[in-house]
Amino acid sequence: MPQKKYPLELRERAVRMVLDALEADPGARRGIFRRIGDQLGVNPETLRSWVNQDQVDAGDRPGTTTADAQRIKDLEKENRELRRANQILKSASAFFAAELDRPSK
């Protein structure tokens, strides 16, 4: 798994700072990501995506939660593995069926 660019603690703190700032002044949304991002050394768009994902995870915004996204990723991986296993089994059964059809000497 690739290493995260930002520590989880920084991400949580940044999201909390943005949400607190938005709660104090809802009209300040436009510049808040740049200001807090500059303070913490985080790209404003990265910060915006963290806040959006936090709101999705909290149920405050529609979208796929982090837990659901991970579950989908895990299921897709399992699906690929099962398809591969099925293909191997089909190849093996075709091989053995052909062996059985050959006349014995």
C-alpha positions in Angstrom: 0.0 0.0 0.0 1.4 3.4 -0.9 2.5 5.7 1.9 0.2 8.6 2.6 1.7 12.0 1.8 0.1 13.6 4.9 -0.1 12.1 8.4 -3.6 11.1 9.6 -3.3 13.5 12.5 -2.7 16.5 10.1 -5.6 15.5 8.0 -8.0 15.3 10.9 -6.7 18.6 12.3 -7.1 20.3 9.0 -10.6 19.1 8.5 -11.6 20.1 12.0 -10.1 23.6 11.4 -12.0 24.1 8.2 -15.3 22.8 9.7 -14.9 25.1 12.7 -14.1 28.1 10.5 -17.1 27.4 8.3 -19.3 27.1 11.3 -18.1 30.4 12.6 -18.5 32.1 9.2 -20.4 30.1 6.6 -19.9 32.8 4.0 -16.1 32.4 4.1 -16.1 29.1 2.3 -14.4 30.5 -0.8 -11.1 31.5 0.8 -11.0 29.1 3.8 -9.4 26.2 2.0 -6.5 28.3 0.7 -6.0 30.1 4.0 -5.9 27.0 6.1 -4.1 25.0 3.4 -1.4 27.7 3.4 -1.1 27.6 7.2 -0.7 23.8 7.3 1.2 23.3 4.0 -1.6 21.4 2.4 -2.8 22.0 -1.2 -6.3 23.7 -1.0 -7.9 21.2 -3.3 -6.5 18.3 -1.3 -8.0 20.0 1.8 -11.3 20.5 0.0 -11.5 16.8 -0.9 -10.7 15.8 2.7 -13.5 18.0 4.0 -16.0 16.7 1.4 -15.1 13.1 2.2 -15.5 13.8 5.9 -18.9 15.2 5.3 -19.9 12.1 3.2 -18.6 9.8 5.9 -20.6 11.8 8.5 -23.8 11.5 6.4 -24.0 15.2 5.8 -23.3 15.0 2.1 -24.3 12.3 -0.5 -21.6 10.1 -1.9 -19.7 6.9 -1.3 -18.3 6.7 2.2 -14.7 5.7 2.9 -15.8 2.4 4.4 -18.0 1.6 1.4 -15.3 2.5 -1.0 -12.9 0.1 0.8 -15.5 -2.6 0.8 -16.1 -2.1 -3.0 -12.3 -2.3 -3.6 -12.1 -5.5 -1.5 -15.0 -7.1 -3.3 -13.6 -6.2 -6.7 -10.3 -7.8 -5.8 -12.1 -10.9 -4.5 -14.1 -11.0 -7.8 -10.9 -10.9 -9.9 -9.4 -13.7 -7.8 -12.5 -15.8 -8.2 -12.7 -15.2 -11.9 -9.0 -16.3 -12.2 -9.6 -19.4 -10.1 -12.7 -20.3 -12.3 -10.6 -19.9 -15.4 -7.9 -22.2 -14.0 -10.6 -24.8 -13.1 -12.2 -24.6 -16.6 -8.8 -25.1 -18.2 -8.0 -28.0 -15.9 -11.4 -29.7 -16.5 -11.0 -29.3 -20.3 -7.5 -30.9 -20.1 -8.7 -33.8 -18.0 -11.8 -34.3 -20.2 -9.5 -34.5 -23.2 -7.3 -37.0 -21.5 -10.2 -39.2 -20.7 -11.5 -39.1 -24.3 -8.1 -40.4 -25.7 -8.0 -44.1 -26.5 -5.8 -46.0 -24.2 -2.9 -48.0 -25.7 
